[in-house]
Every structure is written in C-alpha cells, then in structure tokens.
Amino acid sequence: MKMDEMYILMKMKFRKGRDYWYGRCGIPEDNKNYKPELVYKFTTTDYMQSIVDVIRLTDRTKGRIYDTMYYVVPASEYYGKDKEDKKKFLDRELQEDYMENFFDTMEYIHALDRSNVLDNLPVKKVLSSIHLKFANVDPIDYIRLGLELVDLDLLNALTDTCVANIHNHVDLLELEDTASELEQYLHDCDKESLNTAVGLYKNAFINLEKVVKDLNNKIDQETGIYKSAIEEKENRRY
C-alpha cells in the first residue's frame, strides 16, 4: 500500500467464543451487530503507525458478548456514494475478505509488535489473542513477535521420522554383531575401517536421539514455545 493514499477504518463484530471465524461469525443476519460499519475515512503519511493505532483501538474495545475487530480498507475499494454502492461495500462476506487481507500482511505483524499490546499477556493468552485469531500466522511470525516458538510439526517430524524410524529399522546390537562376525573374513585394515564406521554410526545415532530428547524436554509440547521463555515472560509480568 502507498503511504499517502486514503483509507477507510472499518469495524466488524464476532460473537465471543473459540469457534467463530470468517464465514461463521456467530451472529444472526437480522441482528444489528451482524452488519459491518464504516467508521471514517482517513489519509495518513505513516501507514504503519495507523495500523498500530488500529490494533490499540481493537485492544481497548472490550465487549461482554461480542469481539469488535477494527481493520483498514483502501478507500479505492469503495466506489460511488449512493445507498446501493454503500450496501454492496458493506456486504459482510466482502468485508470479511477485506479484513482477512488486512490481517494477512507482514505490515500487520510488524505493527502488532510495535503496538506492545501483547507484552503483558501470558504466553498462552498471546497465542489465543484476538489480535492473532484472524491472521494466518506462521511459526516464524511468532519469532518476529518475540516469542521463542518452535514449529512443532517439524520437531515431531524430526522425532518421529528421523529418530523413531531409525530405531525401528536399525538394530544397533545386531549391526555390531554382524560386523563382528564379518571381521574374521576381512583384512586387518578393513576390520579397522568397519569398526570405526560402525562406532561412528552408533555414536551418531545415540547422540541424535539424545539431542532430540533434550530438545523435546525444553519445548512446551502444547504451545511449541521454549519453557524458559514462558517462565521468563511470566516473571516479567510480576
């Protein structure tokens, strides 16, 4: 987006709850809270700061029944001034597309970091925060937000595929026994090479298994965040 363009501040409500999402806001269509609202148009010379302000506005807006999301739409998306044009623009399905486009940007992640709204939240509340609920956040985005998060899918793949498969298909004792039996037929130099290779393989596997086990112990298996980082963030809150 160009920094000097005009934008529209919008707001849209979703019923509180874990299951609401785009396309299922939890509000009946005949309820007044179903309809998106055009708040105002504005021009900015600092788009990033505008996003920060929008995030803080959402953070300040607390509701008992509904979550209110503020987001920005380029003013160029709003054509015409008559009632029919406005009705088309305020179509809920269309606005949810605009809202998704707003959240799914690197600018939003950077602005969220600058806004400081997540700083005093416990880690698990950060992960379920309204500010992240509608964004398709990758594990690397949490790193950008200052959370020491590990991609659990990759960690599990390392644990299950790399380690478990090796353990299931390679019997280290059998490997050693087979190599030992084979030695009687080998030249001395080949015996030494085989023993060295088997030893390196065994030690490498044992070391890999230990490293992966230690890594799993350091990571909270529910959130994927380093346990030390969770403790550190909790200590900073008090």
C-alpha positions in Angstrom: 0.0 0.0 0.0 1.2 3.5 -0.7 1.8 5.6 2.3 -0.1 8.7 1.1 -3.3 7.0 0.0 -6.7 7.4 1.6 -8.1 4.5 3.7 -11.3 3.5 5.4 -11.4 2.4 9.0 -13.9 -0.4 9.4 -15.2 -2.4 12.3 -16.9 -5.7 12.4 -18.3 -7.8 15.3 -17.9 -11.6 16.0 -19.7 -13.4 18.8 -17.2 -14.4 21.6 -16.2 -18.0 21.5 -13.4 -20.2 20.3 -15.2 -21.4 17.1 -16.1 -18.1 15.4 -14.2 -17.4 12.2 -14.6 -15.9 8.8 -18.0 -17.1 7.4 -19.3 -18.1 10.8 -19.4 -15.0 13.0 -22.0 -16.4 15.4 -24.4 -13.5 14.8 -27.8 -13.9 13.1 -28.1 -11.9 9.9 -31.1 -10.0 11.2 -29.2 -8.8 14.3 -27.9 -5.2 14.1 -24.5 -6.4 15.2 -24.1 -8.5 12.0 -23.6 -5.6 9.7 -20.0 -4.2 9.3 -19.7 -0.5 10.0 -17.8 2.2 8.1 -16.2 4.3 10.9 -14.5 7.0 8.9 -12.1 7.7 6.0 -8.6 9.0 6.7 -5.3 9.9 4.9 -2.0 9.0 6.5 1.6 9.7 5.9 2.6 6.8 8.2 0.6 3.7 7.3 2.5 1.5 9.8 1.6 3.9 12.7 -2.0 3.8 11.5 -2.1 0.1 11.8 -0.6 0.3 15.3 -3.4 2.8 16.2 -6.0 0.4 14.8 -4.6 -2.5 16.8 -4.6 -0.5 20.0 -8.2 0.6 19.3 -9.2 -3.1 19.0 -7.4 -3.8 22.2 -9.3 -1.1 24.1 -12.7 -2.2 22.8 -13.9 -4.9 25.2 -17.3 -6.5 24.9 -19.1 -9.0 27.0 -20.9 -10.7 24.1 -19.0 -9.6 21.0 -15.5 -9.1 19.9 -15.1 -5.9 17.9 -12.4 -6.0 15.2 -11.1 -2.8 13.6 -9.3 -3.0 10.3 -8.4 -0.9 7.3 -9.6 -1.0 3.7 -8.0 1.1 0.9 -10.5 3.8 0.0 -10.1 2.9 -3.6 -12.2 -0.2 -2.9 -15.3 2.0 -2.2 -16.9 3.1 -5.4 -19.7 5.7 -5.6 -21.7 7.5 -3.0 -25.3 6.3 -3.3 -27.0 3.8 -1.0 -26.7 0.9 -3.3 -22.9 1.3 -3.6 -22.6 1.5 0.2 -24.8 -1.5 0.6 -22.6 -3.5 -1.7 -19.5 -2.3 0.1 -20.9 -3.2 3.5 -21.7 -6.8 2.4 -20.5 -9.0 5.3 -18.8 -11.6 3.1 -17.0 -8.9 1.1 -15.8 -7.2 4.3 -14.6 -10.4 5.8 -12.4 -10.7 2.7 -11.1 -7.2 3.2 -10.5 -7.9 6.9 -8.6 -11.1 6.1 -6.4 -9.1 3.6 -5.6 -6.6 6.4 -4.5 -9.2 8.9 -2.6 -11.4 6.5 0.2 -9.0 5.8 3.7 -8.6 7.2 2.9 -5.0 7.9 0.3 -6.2 10.4 2.7 -8.5 12.2 5.3 -5.7 12.5 2.7 -3.2 13.7 1.4 -5.7 16.2 5.0 -6.0 17.6 5.3 -2.2 17.8 1.9 -1.8 19.4 3.0 -3.6 22.7 -0.5 -4.9 23.3 0.9 -8.4 23.8 3.7 -7.5 26.1 1.9 -8.2 29.4 -0.1 -11.2 28.4 0.8 -14.8 29.5 2.2 -16.8 26.6 -0.9 -19.0 26.1 -3.1 -15.9 26.0 -0.8 -14.4 23.4 -1.4 -17.5 21.2 -5.2 -17.2 21.6 -5.2 -13.4 21.4 -7.9 -11.6 19.4 -5.1 -9.8 17.6 -3.8 -13.1 16.2 -7.1 -15.0 15.8 -7.9 -13.8 12.3 -4.3 -13.8 11.0 -2.8 -16.8 9.3 0.2 -16.7 11.5 3.2 -18.9 10.7 5.6 -20.1 13.5 8.2 -17.7 12.2 5.8 -14.8 12.8 5.7 -15.6 16.5 9.5 -15.3 16.4 9.0 -11.8 15.0 6.7 -11.0 17.9 9.4 -12.0 20.4 8.1 -15.5 21.2 10.7 -18.3 21.2 8.4 -20.7 19.4 9.4 -23.8 17.6 7.4 -25.4 14.7 6.0 -28.4 16.5 5.2 -30.1 13.2 8.9 -30.0 12.2 10.0 -31.1 15.7 7.6 -34.0 15.7 8.8 -34.9 12.2 12.4 -35.0 13.5 11.4 -37.1 16.5 9.0 -39.5 14.7 10.6 -39.8 11.3 14.3 -39.3 11.8 14.7 -41.0 15.2 11.8 -43.4 15.6 12.2 -44.8 12.1 15.9 -45.4 12.5 15.3 -47.0 15.8 12.5 -49.2 14.4 14.5 -50.3 11.3 18.1 -50.5 12.5 19.0 -52.7 15.4 22.3 -51.4 16.7 23.2 -54.5 18.6 22.5 -56.7 15.5 24.6 -54.3 13.4 27.5 -54.7 15.8 27.2 -58.5 15.9 27.0 -58.8 12.2 30.1 -56.6 11.8 31.9 -58.6 14.4 31.2 -61.9 12.7 32.3 -60.4 9.3 35.6 -59.4 10.7 37.0 -62.9 10.6 37.0 -62.7 6.8 38.5 -59.2 6.4 42.0 -57.8 6.1 43.1 -56.0 9.2 42.8 -52.6 7.5 39.2 -53.4 6.5 38.4 -54.6 10.0 39.6 -51.3 11.4 37.6 -49.3 8.8 34.4 -51.3 9.5 34.8 -51.0 13.3 35.4 -47.3 13.0 32.4 -46.8 10.7 30.1 -48.8 12.9 31.2 -47.0 16.0 30.7 -43.6 14.4 27.2 -44.6 13.2 26.2 -45.9 16.6 27.6 -42.9 18.4 25.9 -40.5 15.9 22.6 -42.2 16.4 22.8 -42.2 20.2 23.8 -38.5 20.1 21.0 -37.6 17.7 18.5 -39.4 19.9 19.8 -37.6 23.0 19.7 -34.2 21.3 16.2 -34.6 20.1 15.1 -35.9 23.5 16.7 -32.9 25.2 15.1 -30.6 22.7 11.6 -32.0 23.3 12.2 -31.6 27.1 13.0 -27.9 26.6 9.9 -27.2 24.5 6.3 -26.8 25.8 4.5 -29.5 23.8 1.2 -27.7 23.9 2.4 -24.3 22.6 5.7 -25.1 21.0 7.4 -22.3 23.0 10.6 -22.8 24.9 9.8 -23.4 28.6 12.5 -21.0 29.6 10.8 -18.3 27.5 7.4 -18.9 29.2 9.0 -18.7 32.6 10.9 -15.5 31.7 7.7 -13.8 30.3 5.7 -14.8 33.4 8.4 -13.4 35.7 8.4 -10.1 33.7 4.7 -9.7 34.4 5.2 -9.6 38.2 
